[in-house]
């Protein structure tokens, strides 16, 4: 059984990410803030919200000990915070100045990885806050990152669909096209498993993307035998792009969130669907399990974060009884998305006004905006991109006739 026990509705814009420590929940949003809540009663802490970022906050995560919180933003910074008092510990600026889309701590908390829209990936020393190593992918923005539990390697995912594996010295071990239309998120299970023969330990990697798929991979890495990434399976259930995925801390479940507004919980061993949660009214952008508990948080473009509680004793029994119900729900979701009667595609929304565009134009940053809104932005002497915060190479606005026809 899974039940909704609390809804947080404090953010003023889309919720981009949520993360747990053993005692706190952190959420971040397009509204430029990071908010902190106690897990005992879900009341916001007195020093919340945390304010520093000047543009959207894309990602937040706790160090494994829970003593440090990291957040990253379109403003090109990764910020470290003391979550207990809200004190800002460090501001680490991406060398290229590009918007930072994702950040993650290493398992031993000694390093922080930040991935940016220009494809650069930086490994920071979490104690000195100095740049340790820097690399980049060939194409696309870096939008996803996950460390192996042993810290020997980490994986990044790009908007071009590539999974890239790096060792702890920032050497590229492997790169593979995983999702044709772009990766949106990835996660590595904290629980390894053995092959039972050679004594090797393997890790499960989940990736999701714009192709509406969740793929499961098996990863092995030893300094003696090297690195190996094998595709295992594809999980079905969503009928629209999948924006988020996360393993439970015991490695038994995987949760995903999608443009179809649903949250799906899978049994990772059988790959059966356990639950479909449909309370969000817009795209589900983030999901996270709490460590050592039965809590799940999901965030959405509806500006809310839902907190769910699992009854694990009845979970196995429900997986069988809900099978037919789940299949019926999938068909209902497919019908709903095809009709497009319940929402407006996000690409039709102006990033400045957050309203349906009537006269879309393309700026030199490659993004489309409502003409009047972008002209007002430029007239106020803002020569930077509203999306990337980088200087616009040109003030010319080109009509996006294809997009206008699609909107009409």
C-alpha positions in Angstrom: 0.0 0.0 0.0 1.2 3.5 -0.8 -0.7 6.5 0.6 -0.2 10.3 0.1 0.5 11.7 3.6 1.5 15.3 2.8 1.6 17.9 0.0 4.1 20.8 0.0 2.9 23.8 -2.0 5.4 26.6 -1.0 7.3 27.0 -4.2 6.1 29.7 -6.6 7.1 27.9 -9.8 8.0 24.4 -11.2 9.7 22.1 -8.7 12.9 20.8 -10.3 14.4 18.5 -7.7 13.9 17.0 -4.3 16.4 15.2 -2.0 16.4 13.5 1.4 18.9 13.3 4.2 18.2 11.1 7.3 16.2 14.0 8.9 15.5 16.6 6.2 13.8 17.0 2.8 15.2 19.6 0.4 13.4 21.0 -2.6 14.4 23.4 -5.3 12.5 25.3 -8.0 12.4 27.6 -11.0 11.5 30.3 -8.4 15.3 30.5 -7.6 15.0 29.1 -4.0 15.9 26.0 -2.1 13.5 24.9 0.7 14.2 22.7 3.7 11.7 20.6 5.7 11.9 18.4 8.8 10.9 14.8 8.2 9.3 14.5 11.6 6.4 16.8 10.7 7.2 18.3 7.2 7.3 21.8 8.7 9.6 24.2 6.9 12.7 25.1 8.8 13.0 28.6 10.2 16.0 29.5 8.0 14.2 28.3 4.8 14.0 29.2 2.0 17.7 29.5 1.1 18.3 32.4 -1.3 21.4 33.1 -3.3 20.8 31.9 -6.8 19.7 34.6 -9.3 18.1 32.1 -11.8 16.3 28.8 -11.7 17.7 26.1 -9.3 17.9 22.9 -11.2 19.3 20.4 -8.7 19.9 19.9 -5.0 21.5 17.0 -3.1 22.8 16.2 0.4 26.2 14.8 1.1 26.0 11.1 2.3 26.4 12.3 5.9 23.6 14.9 5.5 25.8 17.6 6.9 26.1 19.6 3.6 23.6 20.5 0.9 24.6 21.4 -2.6 22.4 23.3 -5.2 23.1 24.4 -8.7 21.6 26.9 -11.0 21.3 28.6 -14.4 23.4 31.3 -12.9 26.5 29.1 -13.4 27.2 28.3 -9.8 27.1 25.3 -7.5 26.5 26.4 -3.9 27.3 24.4 -0.7 25.1 25.1 2.4 24.9 24.1 6.0 21.3 22.7 6.1 21.1 23.0 9.9 21.3 26.8 9.9 21.1 27.9 6.3 24.7 29.3 6.2 26.3 29.4 2.8 29.6 27.6 2.9 31.0 28.1 -0.6 30.1 29.3 -4.1 31.8 27.3 -6.9 31.6 29.0 -10.3 31.6 26.8 -13.4 34.8 27.8 -15.3 32.8 28.3 -18.5 30.1 30.3 -16.8 27.5 27.9 -18.3 24.3 27.0 -16.5 24.8 24.1 -14.1 22.1 21.5 -14.6 23.2 18.8 -12.1 25.5 18.2 -9.1 26.3 15.2 -7.0 28.5 14.3 -4.0 30.9 11.4 -4.1 30.1 8.6 -1.6 32.9 9.6 0.7 31.9 13.3 0.5 35.3 14.4 -0.6 34.2 15.6 -4.1 31.4 17.3 -5.8 30.6 16.9 -9.5 28.9 19.6 -11.4 27.6 19.2 -15.0 26.7 22.2 -17.2 24.7 23.1 -20.3 27.8 23.4 -22.5 28.8 19.8 -21.8 31.5 20.6 -19.2 31.8 18.4 -16.1 33.9 19.6 -13.1 35.1 17.6 -10.2 35.5 19.9 -7.1 37.3 19.3 -3.8 34.5 19.5 -1.3 36.8 20.6 1.5 38.9 23.3 -0.2 36.1 24.1 -2.7 38.8 24.2 -5.4 38.6 22.8 -8.9 40.2 19.3 -9.0 39.6 18.1 -12.6 37.6 19.2 -15.5 36.3 17.4 -18.7 33.6 17.7 -21.3 31.4 15.6 -23.4 31.3 15.9 -27.2 27.7 17.1 -27.7 24.8 18.3 -25.7 24.1 19.5 -22.2 24.9 17.5 -19.1 21.7 16.9 -17.3 22.2 13.8 -15.2 24.9 12.3 -12.9 25.3 9.4 -10.5 28.2 7.9 -8.5 28.8 4.2 -8.0 28.5 3.3 -4.3 32.2 2.5 -4.1 33.2 5.9 -5.6 35.4 4.3 -8.3 33.4 5.8 -11.1 30.5 8.1 -11.9 28.1 8.3 -14.9 26.8 11.4 -16.7 23.9 11.7 -19.1 23.6 14.3 -21.9 20.7 15.9 -23.7 22.1 14.1 -26.9 21.4 10.7 -25.3 24.9 9.7 -24.3 25.9 7.9 -21.1 29.5 8.7 -20.3 31.4 6.9 -17.6 34.3 8.6 -15.8 36.8 7.2 -13.2 37.7 9.1 -10.0 40.5 10.8 -11.9 38.1 12.2 -14.5 39.3 9.8 -17.2 36.6 8.8 -19.7 36.1 5.1 -19.4 33.2 4.6 -21.8 30.5 6.5 -23.8 27.4 5.0 -25.3 24.2 6.2 -27.0 21.5 5.2 -24.6 18.4 7.2 -25.5 17.9 8.5 -29.1 16.1 11.7 -28.1 18.2 12.6 -25.0 18.7 11.5 -21.4 16.8 13.3 -18.6 18.0 11.4 -15.5 20.1 8.5 -14.3 20.7 6.7 -11.0 22.9 3.8 -9.7 21.6 1.4 -7.1 23.5 1.6 -3.8 23.2 -2.2 -3.5 25.7 -4.2 -5.5 25.1 -7.8 -6.5 27.6 -10.7 -7.3 27.8 -13.0 -10.2 28.5 -15.9 -7.9 31.3 -17.2 -10.0 34.3 -14.9 -10.3 33.3 -12.9 -7.2 32.8 -9.7 -9.2 30.4 -7.1 -8.0 27.9 -5.5 -10.3 25.8 -2.4 -10.1 22.4 -1.6 -11.6 22.2 1.6 -13.6 18.9 3.1 -14.6 18.6 5.8 -17.3 15.5 7.5 -18.6 14.8 9.9 -21.5 12.7 11.7 -24.0 12.1 8.5 -25.8 9.6 7.5 -23.1 11.8 4.7 -21.9 13.5 3.6 -18.7 16.6 1.4 -19.4 18.3 -0.9 -16.9 22.0 -1.5 -17.4 24.5 -3.8 -15.5 27.8 -2.1 -14.7 31.1 -3.7 -13.5 34.4 -2.0 -12.9 37.7 -3.2 -11.5 41.1 -1.8 -11.9 42.3 -5.2 -13.0 39.6 -6.1 -15.6 38.4 -2.6 -16.5 34.9 -1.3 -17.1 31.9 -2.9 -18.7 28.4 -1.6 -19.3 25.7 -4.0 -20.5 22.2 -3.2 -21.5 19.7 -5.5 -19.6 16.1 -4.4 -20.2 13.6 -1.7 -20.8 10.8 -1.0 -18.3 7.4 -0.2 -19.8 4.6 1.8 -18.3 5.0 5.5 -19.3 3.5 6.8 -22.5 5.4 10.1 -22.6 9.0 11.3 -21.9 10.3 10.1 -18.6 11.9 13.0 -16.6 13.2 11.3 -13.4 14.2 8.0 -12.0 15.6 6.8 -8.6 16.4 3.6 -6.8 15.2 2.9 -3.3 18.1 2.7 -0.8 17.6 -1.1 -0.3 17.9 -1.5 -4.1 14.5 -3.3 -4.3 12.4 -0.6 -6.0 12.8 1.9 -8.8 10.5 5.0 -9.1 10.0 7.2 -12.2 8.2 10.4 -13.1 6.9 11.4 -16.5 5.4 14.0 -18.7 2.3 11.8 -18.6 1.9 13.2 -15.0 2.2 9.8 -13.4 4.7 8.2 -11.0 5.4 4.5 -11.4 7.0 2.3 -8.8 8.7 -0.9 -10.0 9.9 -4.1 -8.3 13.5 -4.0 -9.7 14.0 -7.8 -9.4 10.8 -8.8 -11.3 10.5 -5.5 -13.2 6.8 -5.6 -12.5 4.8 -2.4 -11.8 3.9 -2.1 -8.2 2.0 1.2 -8.2 1.0 4.0 -10.5 0.5 7.3 -8.6 -1.5 10.0 -10.5 -2.1 12.9 -8.1 0.1 15.4 -9.8 -1.6 17.7 -12.3 1.4 18.5 -14.5 4.7 16.9 -15.6 6.5 15.0 -12.8 10.0 16.3 -12.8 11.7 14.6 -9.8 11.4 11.7 -7.4 13.5 10.5 -4.5 13.3 7.8 -1.8 14.3 8.7 1.8 17.2 6.7 3.3 16.2 3.9 5.7 12.5 4.7 5.7 9.3 4.1 3.7 9.0 7.7 2.3 8.9 8.8 -1.3 8.9 12.4 -2.5 7.7 13.5 -6.0 7.9 17.0 -7.4 6.1 18.5 -10.4 5.6 21.4 -12.6 2.3 21.9 -10.7 4.6 23.6 -8.1 3.9 20.9 -5.4 5.9 18.1 -3.7 3.9 15.0 -2.7 5.2 12.8 0.2 4.1 9.2 0.0 4.4 6.4 2.6 4.9 2.7 1.8 3.6 -0.2 3.8 6.3 -2.6 2.8 4.7 -5.6 4.5 1.8 -5.7 2.0 3.9 -4.5 -1.0 4.6 -8.0 -2.3 1.0 -9.1 -2.1 -0.3 -6.0 -3.8 2.1 -6.5 -6.7 0.1 -9.5 -7.8 -3.4 -8.1 -7.0 -2.8 -4.8 -8.8 -1.5 -6.3 -12.0 -4.7 -6.0 -14.0 -5.5 -2.6 -12.4 -2.1 -1.3 -13.4 -2.6 -2.3 -17.0 -5.9 -0.6 -17.2 -4.4 2.6 -15.7 -1.7 2.5 -18.4 -4.3 2.5 -21.1 -6.1 5.4 -19.5 -2.9 7.4 -19.3 -2.1 6.7 -23.0 -5.6 7.9 -24.0 -5.2 11.1 -21.8 -1.8 12.0 -23.3 -2.9 11.4 -26.9 -5.9 13.7 -26.4 -3.8 16.5 -25.0 -7.0 17.8 -23.3 -5.5 18.2 -19.9 -2.5 20.4 -20.4 -0.3 22.5 -22.8 3.0 21.1 -24.0 5.9 22.8 -22.2 7.6 23.8 -25.5 4.5 26.0 -26.2 5.1 28.0 -23.0 7.3 31.1 -23.0 10.2 30.7 -20.6 9.8 34.4 -19.5 6.0 34.7 -19.1 5.2 31.0 -18.5 2.2 31.5 -20.7 1.1 30.1 -24.1 3.0 31.9 -26.9 1.2 33.7 -29.6 4.1 35.1 -31.6 7.1 32.9 -30.9 10.6 34.0 -31.9 14.0 32.4 -31.8 16.8 34.3 -30.0 20.5 33.9 -30.6 20.7 31.5 -27.6 18.6 29.0 -29.6 15.5 29.2 -27.4 12.0 30.4 -28.4 10.2 33.2 -26.5 7.1 35.3 -26.9 8.2 38.2 -29.1 6.8 41.0 -26.8 8.3 39.4 -23.7 11.8 39.1 -25.3 11.7 42.6 -26.8 10.9 43.9 -23.3 13.7 41.8 -21.8 16.2 43.3 -24.3 14.8 46.9 -24.0 15.7 46.8 -20.3 19.3 46.5 -21.3 19.4 42.8 -20.5 21.7 41.5 -23.2 21.9 38.1 -21.6 19.8 35.0 -22.3 16.9 34.4 -20.0 17.6 30.7 -20.1 21.4 30.4 -19.9 22.4 33.8 -18.4 25.1 34.1 -21.1 25.6 37.2 -23.3 23.5 37.1 -26.4 25.6 37.1 -29.6 22.9 39.0 -31.4 19.7 41.0 -30.6 18.0 39.7 -33.8 14.8 37.8 -33.1 13.7 35.3 -35.8 10.1 34.3 -36.2 9.5 30.6 -35.3 6.8 29.9 -37.9 7.0 26.1 -37.3 6.3 26.5 -33.6 3.6 29.0 -34.3 1.8 26.6 -36.6 2.1 23.8 -34.0 0.6 26.1 -31.3 -2.2 27.1 -33.6 
